[in-house]
Amino acid sequence: MPGQASGKPGSPVPGRVGIIRSMTTAAFFRREGEAFIPGPACRGPWDPKSLHGRVIAGLLGAEIDRQYGAPDLQFTRLTIDLWRLPGFDPITVRTSLAREGGRLKIVDAECFAGDLSIGRASGVLLRRTENPEGAVWSPAPWEMPHPETMPRDERPEGAADGWKPMWETRGPERRWNAAAQKRLWMRENYTLFEGEPLTPLQRVALAADLTSPLANSGTEGLQFINADITLYLHRLPESDWLGFETVAHHAAAGVAVGESVIYDLEGAVGRSTVSALAQRKRIS
């Protein structure tokens, strides 16, 4: 059944999954020397003159993976701190190796708009081996229909001609404005870099931010802006479609924490957690 895990406990973990080639026709960034030039698709939901936090997460994760990834290393944790809403200025990324051992690498990265720091990341890459013998408890497989059997979400009312969202979503119901647990499938409509297909790590790093609007939206819509994203991966996704199911939201005094489990068509790949602050949108 699609959506259920198919791996066998104790089986060897394969090497790095190959590039997933999607139907995307546009990109968030264009490379120009050592700088990354954001395109119009990067626009965020909070301020029309700022970038979406998800594209910064994707960029930082991609640069850590490009410079320090290896076929025998699993990119296991990516933590993003977002302390400024960046504008559409060129962005540069600086990385450094914080720790390297026989079984892991820990990498720091920071992104800048000019000389202004806008966010940072920490990546943990663990060496793949084999699962130990014996059985360990794990949640039941995700009971979610295949995305291709579900209706495509409708174009928002009032959207301009030629408008294309960052992602396509499909789910059993629309619950963005409800106090309910949410689950859906999503697929990117853009690549991260112009002329380059998405890699599995780029795909899930871009998508991880979706936990914030899913877990933190309610009857009055989304009124929290996340200050960070932490993505945990026990394996890389093997499909264009990623599934999200919210498993936690708690808030007090304008501070919230939300969490989702992330899936591909074969089963769970990891989790995404965000912390968030109460926020109102700016009107252009």
C-alpha positions in Angstrom: 0.0 0.0 0.0 1.5 3.4 -0.9 2.6 5.4 2.1 3.7 2.4 4.1 7.3 1.6 5.0 8.9 -1.1 2.9 12.4 -1.4 4.4 13.4 -4.4 6.4 14.8 -4.1 9.9 18.5 -4.7 10.1 19.0 -4.3 6.3 22.0 -2.3 5.1 21.4 1.4 4.5 22.0 2.2 0.8 24.3 5.0 -0.4 23.2 8.5 -1.2 19.9 8.5 -3.2 20.3 9.9 -6.7 18.9 13.3 -7.8 15.1 13.3 -8.0 14.1 14.9 -11.3 10.9 16.8 -11.0 8.6 18.7 -13.4 9.8 22.1 -12.0 10.3 24.8 -14.6 11.6 27.7 -12.5 14.0 28.3 -9.6 14.2 30.2 -6.3 17.9 31.3 -6.8 20.3 32.1 -9.6 24.0 31.5 -8.9 26.2 34.5 -9.7 29.8 33.9 -8.6 29.7 33.1 -4.9 26.4 34.9 -4.5 22.8 33.6 -4.8 20.3 35.9 -6.4 16.7 35.4 -5.2 13.9 35.4 -7.8 10.3 36.6 -7.4 9.2 33.1 -6.3 11.1 33.5 -3.0 8.6 36.0 -1.7 7.4 35.2 1.8 3.9 35.4 3.4 4.7 38.0 6.1 6.2 40.9 4.2 5.9 41.3 0.4 9.4 42.7 0.3 11.0 39.8 2.1 12.0 36.2 1.3 10.3 33.1 2.6 12.1 31.4 5.4 11.9 28.1 3.6 14.2 29.2 0.8 16.8 30.2 3.3 16.6 26.8 5.0 16.9 25.1 1.6 19.9 27.2 0.7 21.8 26.6 4.0 21.1 22.9 3.9 22.2 22.7 0.2 25.5 24.4 0.9 26.3 22.2 3.9 25.6 19.2 1.8 27.5 20.4 -1.2 30.7 21.2 0.7 30.7 18.4 3.4 28.3 15.7 2.2 29.5 12.3 1.1 27.9 9.1 -0.2 28.4 7.2 3.1 27.1 10.1 5.3 23.4 10.6 6.2 22.5 14.2 6.6 20.7 13.5 9.9 19.9 16.9 11.5 19.6 20.4 10.1 18.8 23.2 12.5 18.0 26.7 11.0 17.9 29.9 13.1 16.1 32.7 11.3 16.6 36.0 13.0 15.8 38.4 10.1 13.4 38.5 7.2 15.8 39.0 4.3 15.0 41.2 1.4 15.8 40.4 -2.3 19.5 41.3 -2.0 22.1 38.8 -3.2 22.9 36.3 -0.5 26.2 34.6 0.4 26.8 31.6 2.6 29.9 30.9 4.8 30.4 27.4 6.2 32.9 25.9 8.6 33.6 22.4 9.9 32.9 22.4 13.7 33.8 18.8 14.4 34.9 15.7 12.4 35.3 12.2 13.7 35.3 8.7 12.4 31.5 8.5 12.5 30.2 12.1 12.1 30.7 15.6 10.9 29.2 18.7 12.5 29.0 21.8 10.2 28.1 25.4 10.9 26.8 27.7 8.2 25.7 31.4 8.1 24.0 33.4 5.4 24.5 37.1 4.7 22.8 39.9 2.7 25.8 42.1 2.1 27.4 42.3 5.6 24.2 41.7 7.4 23.7 38.3 9.0 20.2 36.9 8.3 20.4 33.4 9.7 22.5 30.4 10.5 22.4 26.6 10.4 24.0 23.6 12.1 24.2 20.3 10.3 24.9 16.8 11.7 26.1 14.2 9.2 26.3 10.6 10.5 28.1 7.7 8.8 25.9 4.9 7.4 26.5 1.3 8.5 23.9 -1.3 9.3 21.0 -1.5 11.8 21.7 -3.7 14.8 19.9 -7.0 15.3 16.6 -7.2 17.2 13.3 -5.4 17.0 12.6 -1.8 18.2 9.2 -0.3 18.5 8.2 2.1 15.7 4.8 3.8 14.9 2.4 2.1 12.5 2.7 2.9 8.8 1.0 6.1 7.6 -2.5 5.4 6.4 -2.7 8.0 3.7 -3.9 7.5 0.1 -1.5 8.0 -2.8 -1.3 11.7 -3.8 -2.2 11.0 -7.4 -5.6 9.6 -6.3 -6.5 12.8 -4.5 -7.8 16.0 -6.0 -5.4 18.9 -6.7 -6.0 21.9 -4.4 -7.8 24.7 -6.2 -6.2 28.0 -7.2 -6.8 30.6 -4.5 -9.5 33.1 -5.2 -8.2 36.4 -6.7 -4.8 34.9 -7.8 -3.3 36.7 -10.8 -3.0 35.1 -14.2 0.3 33.1 -14.4 0.4 32.8 -10.6 2.1 29.6 -9.5 2.5 28.7 -5.8 5.7 27.4 -4.3 4.3 24.0 -4.0 1.4 21.8 -5.0 -0.7 20.2 -2.2 -3.2 17.4 -2.1 -5.0 16.1 0.9 -8.2 14.5 2.2 -9.6 17.9 3.3 -8.7 21.5 3.5 -8.1 22.4 7.2 -5.9 25.5 7.1 -8.4 27.5 9.0 -9.5 24.8 11.5 -8.4 23.7 15.0 -7.7 20.2 13.7 -4.8 17.8 13.1 -3.6 18.4 9.5 -2.1 16.0 7.0 -1.3 16.4 3.3 1.0 15.6 0.4 3.1 18.4 -1.1 5.4 18.6 -4.2 7.7 21.5 -5.1 6.9 23.7 -8.2 10.4 25.2 -8.3 13.9 24.0 -8.1 16.3 25.6 -5.6 19.0 26.7 -8.2 18.4 27.8 -11.7 19.3 25.1 -14.2 19.7 22.4 -11.5 17.2 19.7 -10.5 16.4 19.3 -6.9 18.4 16.8 -4.9 16.6 14.8 -2.2 18.3 16.8 0.6 17.3 20.1 -1.0 13.7 19.0 -1.5 13.2 18.0 2.2 15.2 21.0 3.5 12.9 23.4 1.5 9.8 21.5 2.7 10.6 21.3 6.4 9.3 24.8 7.1 5.8 23.7 6.1 5.4 22.4 9.7 4.9 25.9 10.9 1.8 26.8 8.9 0.4 23.3 9.3 0.9 22.9 13.1 0.5 26.5 14.1 -2.6 27.6 12.1 -6.1 27.5 13.5 -9.6 28.9 13.2 -8.2 32.4 12.5 -5.6 31.3 10.1 -1.8 31.4 10.6 -0.9 33.9 13.4 2.6 32.5 14.4 5.9 33.1 12.6 8.6 30.6 13.2 12.0 31.6 14.5 13.7 28.3 13.7 13.4 24.9 11.9 14.9 21.6 13.0 14.8 18.7 10.5 15.7 15.2 11.6 16.2 12.6 8.9 16.9 8.8 9.2 17.0 8.5 5.4 16.6 10.8 2.4 13.3 10.9 0.5 13.0 8.9 -2.7 10.0 10.6 -4.3 8.9 14.0 -5.5 5.9 13.9 -3.1 6.5 14.5 0.6 3.8 13.9 3.2 3.3 15.9 6.3 1.2 15.0 9.4 1.1 17.3 12.4 1.7 15.5 15.7 2.0 18.4 18.1 1.2 22.1 18.7 1.3 23.8 22.1 1.4 27.6 22.8 1.4 29.9 25.8 2.0 33.7 26.1 2.5 34.1 22.3 5.2 31.3 22.0 4.4 28.1 20.2 6.1 24.8 19.3 4.9 22.6 16.5 6.0 19.3 15.1 5.2 17.1 12.0 6.3 13.7 10.8 7.5 13.7 7.2 7.0 10.9 4.7 7.7 10.0 1.1 5.8 7.4 -0.9 7.6 4.5 0.9 7.1 5.7 4.5 8.5 8.0 7.1 11.8 9.8 6.5 12.0 12.1 9.5 10.5 14.9 11.5 10.3 18.7 11.5 10.0 20.9 14.6 9.6 24.7 14.8 9.3 27.3 17.5 7.2 30.3 16.7 6.1 33.8 17.9 2.7 35.4 17.6 2.7 37.6 14.5 0.6 39.7 12.3 1.1 40.1 8.5 2.4 43.4 7.1 0.3 44.9 4.3 2.1 46.3 1.3 
